[in-house]
Structure formats: C-alpha cells, structure tokens
Amino acid sequence: MNKEQIDEFFGISVNESFSNPGSFLSLRNNRTSYVAVRVDHLEDEEIMELDQFSKYFVQKGDQFTATLVPAKSKLLFALINDQRYALLQYKNFTYKKHVHIAKELAKFHHIGRGFPYSVTRTARIGQWKYLWEKRLDQMEIFWGRKVRAENLNAFDEKFLCSFPYYLGITENAIQFLVDTELDEQPQPVDSATVCHQRFTDNTWSHQQLVRFPTDWVFDHPSRDIAEWLRHQYFRAGKFDNRTIPQFIYHYGRSKQLSPFFIRILFARLLFPIHYFDCIEEYYRNNKQENAERNIKALDNILQTTKQYEHFLKEVYDYLSHVNQQGSLKKLEWLYK
C-alpha cells in the first residue's frame, strides 16, 4: 500500500511518510497522522465493534485513541491487491508530561468498563478455558501428525521434543483457571473492559501514547497485566524487583485488586502463550526470514525453561503477598 492508494481508496492526500515500527505505512498530513494496517485477520463485525470502541473513547475525551477512516466504499477497510487494509488517524502532538504506564492503563481500563453497548465478536471474557483447550487440542493433533511424519527439519524436532512439557504446563494453567472460577467471586474490578491482544511497553508510544483499536479485544483487565509481565521477563530474563512491583502498585492504586483478579492473572501468565505463538507462527507463515526468526525464538524459549519457571515462582510469591484478602493455591511443582 502506498500514498497513491491511500488517496485512491480513502480520499486522503498526504504529503509526508515517516517510520512507525510495526505498521505497514505511516503518513502525516498537516496536523494529522495516518497509519495503514492489515486487517485480514478481522471479520467485518469485529472491525465494526472496534470502530465503536474507538468512537466511545474519543467521546470520553481520550485524545490518544486513533479512529478508523471509512474508505470511499463506506466500508471501514479497503481491499487492495486481495488484502484488507484499515486506515487509522490520530492527532499530531507530543505528550511531554511524564506518565506511568500502569496508571495510564488503569485509566484506560476504567473508561473501557463503561462501554454501553453489547459486545459479541471481540469478547474474550469468560472464554479463556475454551480458547486454551481449543489451542491445546489443535496443537496436540498437529504434534501427533508430526510424530508419524518423515523428513523432519530442526524446528520440527524441537517441537516434537518440547510439546509434552508444554502440554503439562497448559493443563496446569487450565486447572488453575478452573479452580479460581470455582473458589473466588468476581468483584467490580473484574468487570470486562477494553484490552489489547498483547500489551507490552511497546504498545503505547511514550511520546504519544497512541492507541490503535485494531489491537483491541473485550476481556478481563488482568489480560493486559499478565502480558506486560510476560514481556518484562523476555526483556530482562528475570523478575525485576523494582519494575514489576512498581507497575502492580501503580495499577492497583485506584482500585484494589481482588483475589479473583490476582489468581486469574497468574493463570494467564502460567499458560505458555509465548510457546503457542511461536509454534503457530512458524507453521502458519513459513517464509525463510520468518522461519529463522521463529527458530531463534523457540531456541530461546527452550533454553530458558527453568529460568521462566523461576520467574513464575517469584511472581507467585509476590502476588501471594499482594493478595492479602485470600490465598493463591500453591503449585507444588514450582518449588521442587
């Protein structure tokens, strides 16, 4: 997609392009910036809900939310070379005031809880058990086929050897989730809100804090915290004794986290999403450059298995300390 196609399909004339990692095309026109993103993975109804989310946040005064620009066809995307693109726009400015990302996330979740319309297509709340079991079943079937296959490459061999371990970890995460839903009563802080597919330090620019609705889902707020914690581990390789407690503290200042919140947070962190993402991406998009990146990522995951278990143990100990209203169910295998 290029500037000429932006004009042709969306009727937007832009005069400058600039770098914006993770986006397919970024442009600037006077006081507005535009980002073109692929939305092949989203259905029409999902894009419509995401558009409603963004309009709601703007209505609530959130100046950092990007909004979708309708194409000339009146749809919220354009079909260009058999690929679906959405065009997002946001104001040009630099937010110089220092903000703590956890405080900003807490405010974001607070606004999202008030979304006044029913959510169906982007809702993930209460579906984790089903979604995790579905991913596990699909990968187990695929693993069984690989066991019987010939002419395996290096990635195949690593997958075959590692999957039984991650199958066990996943079953632990699902059981931890089920026990939480049986033992604890959700509180108002556990209400569904607008979340991100994968929230990390890189999700919002520290200069602009721009939020892109094409990255959103409607889910339990612990989703964002768990994925932020996971990202911190892969960035630092350990439990950061300063950054992580500070993040949890600032997020929970406005609303005390419930036992249900803390337990479901740990359940998500226990579920090895990073492993599933790596395996699925490799077999879904096996281009040479992607394959090499995924092989390195899998090697890193497998070489630091014990390190990640130690990280989980430290998170567990910290959350047990924070969770003074209840008690986390102790995972004995973490302490062996």
Buried (B, 14 or more C-beta within 10 A) or exposed (E): BEBEBBEBBBEBEBEEBEEBEEBEBBBBBEEBBBBBBBBEEBEEEBBBBBBBBBBBBBEEEBEBBBBBBBBEEEBBBBEBEEEBBBBBBBEEEEBEEEEBBBBBBBEBBBBBBEBEEEBEBBBBBEEBBEEBEEBBEEBEEBBEEBEEEEEEEEBBEBBBEBBEEBBEBBEBBBBBBEEBBEEBEBBEBBBBBBBBBBBBEEBBBEEBBBBBBBBBBBBBBBBBBBBBBBBBBBEEEBBBEEBBBEBBEBBBEEBEBBBBBBBBBBBBBBBBBBBBBBBBBBBEEEEEEEBEBBBEBBBEBBEBBEEBBBBBBBBBEBBBEBBEEBEBBEBEEBEE
